[in-house]
Amino acid sequence: MNIAIIGSGLTGTLAAISLAKAGSIVDLYERLSDEELANRERTYAITHSSRKILEKIGIWSHVVSDFVAFEYLNVIDKNINKNVQFVVNDLMPKDHKYSSVGWIAEHNKIMSKLLEVISDIENINKIPTSVIPNTNNYDLIIAADGINSITRQKLKTPSFKFNYDQSCITAKVLLRGVKPTEAFEILNIDGPFAVLPLGGDSFQIICSLSKKKCSYYMSLPKSSFLDYLSTILPYGIQPDTLINEPKAYPIRFLLNYSFHSGKYIYLGETSHAFHPVGGQGLNLCWRDVDYLTNLIKSPLLRNKKILIPLLYSMSRIFDILSISFLTDSLVRYSTANYKITFILRKFIFLILKRSRLARKFILNTMTNGL
Ligand SMILES: Cc1cc2nc3c(=O)[nH]c(=O)nc-3n(C[C@H](O)[C@H](O)[C@H](O)COP(=O)(O)OP(=O)(O)OC[C@H]3O[C@@H](n4cnc5c(N)ncnc54)[C@H](O)[C@@H]3O)c2cc1C
């Protein structure tokens, strides 16, 4: 198949690799240089669903050396002062051999690796422009041009979107009193707060809080910002030094009403963007790539290419809706301060602490999707 991909972010790039390896000829349109593409300060949680996709495409061994594995995921509800730890044994038995609950990847490293892979694949043509000269040349056009997609606007595909009354602060810090293989998701009244290991004593913090508080904390001197972090971090964990300048960005929710329009297919953040809690964003984008590759490879659809966009749209509804619902519910759970809900919350943590089955269900839903 002749395929055009608009946008070479982590979704478009992986789609190009996956579809080219499945035998398609891919033109990859991107307006930024490789250097600009790699030069973003973001940190992703990589789940077992992404690991399986990268293995299937044959690039897992190439990228895993840049990932930091974590063996423990601590979920803490600050409002009720309860915690639960998810460990490797809470995963499905077939995932135990990886000895990791998940991995943490820094954007610049993973993007550079994927761009390296692309340069070795002959049937991918990188085209440094946003304009597709003749759309008739392609069997399929994939829009992976991100949350502000111009393609989606041009095609007038409706979407449901809103801005959370929250912003996200990200920063790299050196922490004391924590294992280098531990990650934390702290459900704090201001909003969820994640601590992700980057190797050694370095950790990425991703902290969501109201826009007002965000501007206040961003204006603090470094030492006061570290003091603020120490009020959220669990007892015994101390922030030592800020490694980089904290950055803030708004948090948006977006869900397209359809994941295709004619021969255009919307992949990744072009069709869904969520709150960062739970680290689902990139993993869901990569599952889009996997579903589309499976359809394109299917012998049943070899002479029915026209059906692929519709089938893709239908096949993605459940996963995308369920993850968007779960993610949004976690944000509301974290910020709800109604004492009446505390009994339920304590009960949830009691069940999670006592029942491996409950932990397995939650962890496997988060790592493999529903
Ligand atoms: C500020 C910010 C910070 C984030 N931080 C985190 C984080 O810390 N952890 C996490 O898990 N997730 C984070 N996310 C979400 C995460 O970045 C996304 O889930 C992931 O990058 C989605 O990738 P994508 O390829 O779908 O979209 P994008 O990464 O947005 O890629 C879209 C690409 O399309 C290109 N493009 C756009 N328009 C055109 C056009 N007309 N022609 C050609 N090319 C075009 C853009 O240049 C870009 O390269 C963050 C998102 C944002 C916006």
The ligand as an SDF file (V2000), in Angstrom:
LIG
                    3D

 53 58  0  0  0  0  0  0  0  0999 V2000
    3.7680   19.9470   26.4120 C   0  0  0  0  0  0  0  0  0  0  0  0
    3.5030   18.4700   26.4850 C   0  0  0  0  0  0  0  0  0  0  0  0
    4.1850   17.7030   27.4270 C   0  0  0  0  0  0  0  0  0  0  0  0
    3.9280   16.3470   27.5230 C   0  0  0  0  0  0  0  0  0  0  0  0
    4.5860   15.6360   28.4640 N   0  0  0  0  0  0  0  0  0  0  0  0
    4.3330   14.3150   28.5720 C   0  0  0  0  0  0  0  0  0  0  0  0
    4.9910   13.5400   29.5670 C   0  0  0  0  0  0  0  0  0  0  0  0
    5.8050   14.0540   30.3490 O   0  0  0  0  0  0  0  0  0  0  0  0
    4.7170   12.2040   29.6120 N   0  0  0  0  0  0  0  0  0  0  0  0
    3.8490   11.6010   28.7470 C   0  0  0  0  0  0  0  0  0  0  0  0
    3.6150   10.3700   28.8220 O   0  0  0  0  0  0  0  0  0  0  0  0
    3.2240   12.3130   27.8130 N   0  0  0  0  0  0  0  0  0  0  0  0
    3.4330   13.6420   27.7100 C   0  0  0  0  0  0  0  0  0  0  0  0
    2.7720   14.3680   26.7840 N   0  0  0  0  0  0  0  0  0  0  0  0
    1.9030   13.6410   25.8680 C   0  0  0  0  0  0  0  0  0  0  0  0
    2.7880   12.9560   24.8290 C   0  0  0  0  0  0  0  0  0  0  0  0
    3.7200   13.8980   24.3340 O   0  0  0  0  0  0  0  0  0  0  0  0
    1.9770   12.3940   23.7310 C   0  0  0  0  0  0  0  0  0  0  0  0
    1.1940   11.3180   24.2360 O   0  0  0  0  0  0  0  0  0  0  0  0
    2.8010   11.8520   22.5790 C   0  0  0  0  0  0  0  0  0  0  0  0
    3.8860   12.6890   22.2930 O   0  0  0  0  0  0  0  0  0  0  0  0
    1.9050   11.7840   21.3710 C   0  0  0  0  0  0  0  0  0  0  0  0
    2.6590   11.8210   20.2310 O   0  0  0  0  0  0  0  0  0  0  0  0
    2.0230   12.1570   18.8330 P   0  0  0  0  0  0  0  0  0  0  0  0
    3.0570   11.7090   17.8680 O   0  0  0  0  0  0  0  0  0  0  0  0
    0.6500   11.5870   18.7060 O   0  0  0  0  0  0  0  0  0  0  0  0
    1.8690   13.7450   18.7940 O   0  0  0  0  0  0  0  0  0  0  0  0
    3.0160   14.8340   18.7890 P   0  0  0  0  0  0  0  0  0  0  0  0
    4.1480   14.4220   19.6240 O   0  0  0  0  0  0  0  0  0  0  0  0
    2.3390   16.1190   19.0810 O   0  0  0  0  0  0  0  0  0  0  0  0
    3.5330   14.8300   17.2710 O   0  0  0  0  0  0  0  0  0  0  0  0
    2.8840   15.4870   16.2210 C   0  0  0  0  0  0  0  0  0  0  0  0
    3.9120   15.7910   15.1450 C   0  0  0  0  0  0  0  0  0  0  0  0
    3.2530   16.3030   14.0100 O   0  0  0  0  0  0  0  0  0  0  0  0
    3.9860   17.3950   13.4900 C   0  0  0  0  0  0  0  0  0  0  0  0
    3.0570   18.2180   12.7190 N   0  0  0  0  0  0  0  0  0  0  0  0
    2.0330   18.9520   13.1970 C   0  0  0  0  0  0  0  0  0  0  0  0
    1.3650   19.5330   12.1780 N   0  0  0  0  0  0  0  0  0  0  0  0
    1.9930   19.1340   11.0530 C   0  0  0  0  0  0  0  0  0  0  0  0
    1.7730   19.3650    9.6860 C   0  0  0  0  0  0  0  0  0  0  0  0
    0.7730   20.1370    9.2640 N   0  0  0  0  0  0  0  0  0  0  0  0
    2.6080   18.8070    8.7780 N   0  0  0  0  0  0  0  0  0  0  0  0
    3.6510   18.0180    9.1630 C   0  0  0  0  0  0  0  0  0  0  0  0
    3.8950   17.7440   10.4680 N   0  0  0  0  0  0  0  0  0  0  0  0
    3.0730   18.2860   11.3870 C   0  0  0  0  0  0  0  0  0  0  0  0
    4.5470   18.0870   14.6960 C   0  0  0  0  0  0  0  0  0  0  0  0
    5.6720   18.8680   14.3620 O   0  0  0  0  0  0  0  0  0  0  0  0
    4.9020   16.8880   15.5830 C   0  0  0  0  0  0  0  0  0  0  0  0
    6.2000   16.4320   15.3510 O   0  0  0  0  0  0  0  0  0  0  0  0
    3.0000   15.7280   26.6630 C   0  0  0  0  0  0  0  0  0  0  0  0
    2.3330   16.4900   25.7090 C   0  0  0  0  0  0  0  0  0  0  0  0
    2.5720   17.8480   25.6280 C   0  0  0  0  0  0  0  0  0  0  0  0
    1.8300   18.6630   24.5890 C   0  0  0  0  0  0  0  0  0  0  0  0
  1  2  1  0
  2  3  1  0
  2 52  2  0
  3  4  2  0
  4  5  1  0
  4 50  1  0
  5  6  2  0
  6  7  1  0
  6 13  1  0
  7  8  2  0
  7  9  1  0
  9 10  1  0
 10 11  2  0
 10 12  1  0
 12 13  2  0
 13 14  1  0
 14 15  1  0
 14 50  1  0
 15 16  1  0
 16 17  1  0
 16 18  1  0
 18 19  1  0
 18 20  1  0
 20 21  1  0
 20 22  1  0
 22 23  1  0
 23 24  1  0
 24 25  2  0
 24 26  1  0
 24 27  1  0
 27 28  1  0
 28 29  2  0
 28 30  1  0
 28 31  1  0
 31 32  1  0
 32 33  1  0
 33 34  1  0
 33 48  1  0
 34 35  1  0
 35 36  1  0
 35 46  1  0
 36 37  1  0
 36 45  1  0
 37 38  2  0
 38 39  1  0
 39 40  1  0
 39 45  2  0
 40 41  1  0
 40 42  2  0
 42 43  1  0
 43 44  2  0
 44 45  1  0
 46 47  1  0
 46 48  1  0
 48 49  1  0
 50 51  2  0
 51 52  1  0
 52 53  1  0
M  END
$$$$
